[in-house]
Amino acid sequence: MTQSRQTTHFGEQEVALEDKQALVNAVFHGVADRYDLMNDLMSGGIHRVWKDAMIADLAPPKQGTRPYRVLDMAGGTGDIAERIINASVGYAEVVVADINSDMLRVGAERAKSWRFPTQASFIEANAEKLPFEDKSFDAYTIAFGIRNVPRIELALGEAHRVLKRGGRLIVLEFSQVDVPGLDEPVPRIFR
């Protein structure tokens, strides 16, 4: 009886499902200190525009009767968390969760110089098995991180579990281009 091996994507290659997390970890441990600079170089800075649009869509409140809690998954360097907190003028509380301790180290260090540094906390966590209580967040964001999760369906299930009723899940990610004429040049630009 032959047992088939599950595979998943890692970049442009197929890898064994159980190997993906170690491969992802190795990449991000190696680039943590220059991750945001790499994003600027690879996207020509356009990732900042997309992230700003994501925060505009989230529209975190600036006041309320209870804390507005956001889980920013795979948010290591804190760039999304800082945008959320600033957009809320310091009202939002953001938990930056990442599986990679080096990315979190960079984010926690940067947060010391933010306008509202006490509004963020940095926690090492796996998107597939979150250490948070059910219904504990008003929003869950993940920017360019879902592709690095080996079992996306588990991560989405966890997002649903930790979101309060009516909570928002916002995923910012690259995808296939469906606009005729752009399907060839766009992938070439980002390779």
N, C-alpha and C positions, 0 to 999 in steps of 0.2 A: 504494500500500500504506500503510494507516494504522497507525501505531504507537500502541498504547494506553499511556497514562501511568499508572504505579503511584501509588496514593494510600495514605494512612494517616491515623490519627486524630491530631488535636492539639486537646485539649480536646473540645469538642462539634462541631468542624468537621473536614472532610476536607481534607487538604493534599497536595501533591505529595510523594512519599517523599523526594526529594532536598532539599526545603525544610525538612523537620521539624527537623533538627538545629540549623539556624540560628535557628529560632523558639524552640526550647527554650533554646538558649544565651542568647538575648536576655532571656528571662524570668528565668533564674537569675542572670545577671550583674546584673540590676536589683534583685533581692530578697535577695541573699546575706546582707547585714548584718542583715536582719530576718526571715529565713526561718523560724527556729524560733518566733518570736513570731507570725508569720502562721499557722503550723500550729496553735498554741494557740488563736488566735482563730477559725479556720475550723472546728476540730473540738471546740471547747469543752474542749480539753485531753485529750480521749479518745485522741488519737494516742499519748500517753505510755503509757497502759494497754496499748494494742495492741503497742507496741514492747517494753514489759516482758514481755508474754506471749510475744513472739517470742524474746526472750533466754532466758526460762524453758524454752521448747521446745528451743532450741539446747543449753542446759545445758553451757556450756564447762567443761572440767575445771579443777580448781584445782592440779593437779600432774601430773607424768608424766615419762617418760624422754626425751622429745624435745619441742621447742616445739609448741604448738598454734597453727597459723597460720590466720587468718581473712582472707578478702578481703571487705571491705564495699564493694560497688559502689554508685555514686551516693550515697556516704556523706558527701559534702562537709563538712558542719558537724560531723561526728564524734559525733553523739549516740548512734548505734548502737554505734560503736566503744567509746566510753566505758562504755556499759552492759556490753558483752561483757568488757572488761578488768576492770571492777569485779566482775562476776559470777565471774570466774576468779581473783579476788584477785591480779591482776597477772601471772598465768601466761600468758594468751593474748597472742599478738602479732597485731595487727590492721593490715592494709594498707587504708587508706581510699583508694579510687580514685574519681575523678569526672572527667568531661570538662570541668568548669567550674572554671577557676582561681580565681575569686572565692569560690566555695563552699569550696574547699580552703584558701584563705587564711584564711577565718573559722574553719574547723576547726582548722588548725594553730595559730592564735593561741589559741584556747580550750584546746587540749590542754596548753598550758604550765601551766595551773592544775589539771590533773587529778591525782588521787591517784597514778596510775602513768603519768606523761607520756611516758616513754621506750618504752612498749609499743605505740605507734602511729606509723605513718609515713603520709605523705600524698603520693599520686602522681596526676598528671594522666594519665588513661587513658580510652580509648573502650571501652565494654562489648562492642562488636562486634569488636574486635581488640585483645585484651589483651597487654601487653608482659611477661607472666610465663611461666615455663617450664611445661611439661606437669606435671600431678600435683604442684603445689607448695603446695596449700592443703587443710586439713582441712575447712574450711567456707567457703561463699560465701553472703553475705547481701545482700539488696537490699530496702530499705524505701521504698515509694512512689516507685520509680524506674523500674520496668520499663515503665511507660506512656510514659515519655519517650524510650525507645530506638526509633529508626526501624525497625530490623530485629530484632525480638525473637528470631526463630529463630537469628540469628547470635550474639546475646548468650547465649542458652541453650547453644548449641554451645560457645562459649568458656568458659562456666561449667563445663561437663562436662569440657572439655580441661584446665583448671587444677586441678580437684578430684582429690585422691588417691582411690584405690580405697576405697569405703566412705565418702567424704566427703559432707557434707550441703549441700544447696541449700535455703535458706529465703527465700521471696519473700513480703513483706508488701505487699498492694495492695488497693485498693478494687475491688469487682466488683459485678455485678448482684445485687440482693436476690432470693432465691428463696422467702422466707417470705411466705405469703399474708397480706395486711394490712399488711405493712411495705414492700411494693414502691412505694407512693406516698409516704408521709411521709418515709422515709429519704432518697431523692434530693432532696426539697425542702429538708430540713434542711441538706444539704451543698452546695447550689448557691450 
